[in-house]
């Protein structure tokens, strides 16, 4: 698995925690910034990660901002992206198993680093179950094709 990760200024600390976790798990990743604590625009980081996941350069992506909301909204504008904003372990696991989410968004001002690690680990280690869920994802993809 190859993961693209990025944050804006509001998510730098959790991004560093998740990078440490991926190193521990032996997961290949590339960090797309940001490298400052001054205000930046989250679409400048969310959209490149989403495009790289959508075009297959990366298998999954992780985005962090203050709440995770802006990052998830921006990422979901990219065709083929199913970005899930998650702040609990159960949802992280289920969004992989049932929704085949390919980007995880989290908010550093909402959760702490310990919980962020648990969420990311659950999301990174869970797989899509397919079956009845594949039909549902297919309906979303079909809609996206017809309306973009």
N, C-alpha and C positions, 0 to 999 in steps of 0.2 A: 504494500500500500504506500502511496505517495500523497502527502498532504500539503496543501498550501495554507499558510496561516498569516493573518494580518490583524492589526488593530489600529484604532485612531489613538489620540492622546489619552482618552479615557479608559483604555483597555490594556495599556502596556504591561502592567504587573501580572495580570492573569495570562496574557500572551506568553510571558517568560515562564510562568508555571507550567503551562501546557507544553511548551517546547522542552522543558526539563522532563516532563512525563513521557513525551514521545521519544526522547533519547533513551530513557529507562526501558521503554517497550520495544526499542529497536525499530521504530517507525521512521521512514525517510520523510523529511519535510523541507520546505523552503519558506523562509520568513520574508514577507513582502512589506514589512514596516508597520507602523511609523517609528521613527527613531528620535522623537522629541516629546516634550511634555507641554509644548505650547499648542494651542488650538489648531486643529487641521480638519478637513472635511472628510467625513467617513466614506462618501461614495468614491473618493480617490483611492481608497484601499479595498473596499468591498467589491467594486465592479471588476478590477483586474483579477482578483482571486476567483470570482464567479465565472468570468470568461475562461480562465485557465482550467477550471473544473469542467465547465460545459464543453470545451473543445477536446477534453481527454488528456491534457497535459498532466493533470493531477486527478487522483481518484476521488479525493474529498477535500473540503476546505473547512477551516475554523476561523471565525471572525469575532472580535471582541471590541465593544465600545462601552460607553458608560452604562447604557441600559440593554444593549443588544438590538434594540428596536430599529434604529436607523440602518445598521449594517444588514439586518434581515430584510428590510424593505428594499434596500438597494440591490442586494444579491438576487432577490426573487424577481427582479425585472429582467434578468438574463434568461433567455430561453433554455430550458433543460435543467434549471436549478430548482431544487427543493430544499430551501434553507429553513431550518427549524430553530426558532428562538426557544431556548431551554434553560430552566433554572432549577431543575430537579433531576435526580438520577433515573427515576422511573420513566419520565418523558424522553430522556435521552436514549434509553434502550428501545422504547417502543417506536420512536420516530425512525429508527434504523430498521427495526423488524417489520413495521407495518407500512411506513411511508417512504422507505428507501431514501431518506434525506441524504443529500450529498454535501451539504454545508451545515455546520453547527454554528449558531450565534449565541453569545452569552453577554451579560452585562456586568462589568466589574463593580459598578456602584450598587448592584443588586445582590450579588453573591460574593463570598470570600474565596481566597485561593484554594483552600482545602476542598470545598464543595465543587469548585470549578474543575479541579483535578479528577474528582470522582465522576462528575458528569462527562468530562472528556473521555475518561477511560471507558465508561459504559458505552458511550457512543462509538468510540474507535474499535471496540472489541465485539460489538453486536453486528449481526448480519441481517440482510433482508430475507424474510421468510417466503416471499413470493406467494404462491397459492392464490387464495382469494384476493390478497392484497395487490397482486400484479395487475389484475383487471382494473382495480381502482386507480392505480398509477397510470395505466394505459389510457383511461378516460381523461385524466389530467393532461397527459401528453397529446392526445388527440385534440382536445380543446385548444391547447397552446398552438398546435400546428395550424388550426383553422383560423385563429384569431390574432396572429402576430404579423 
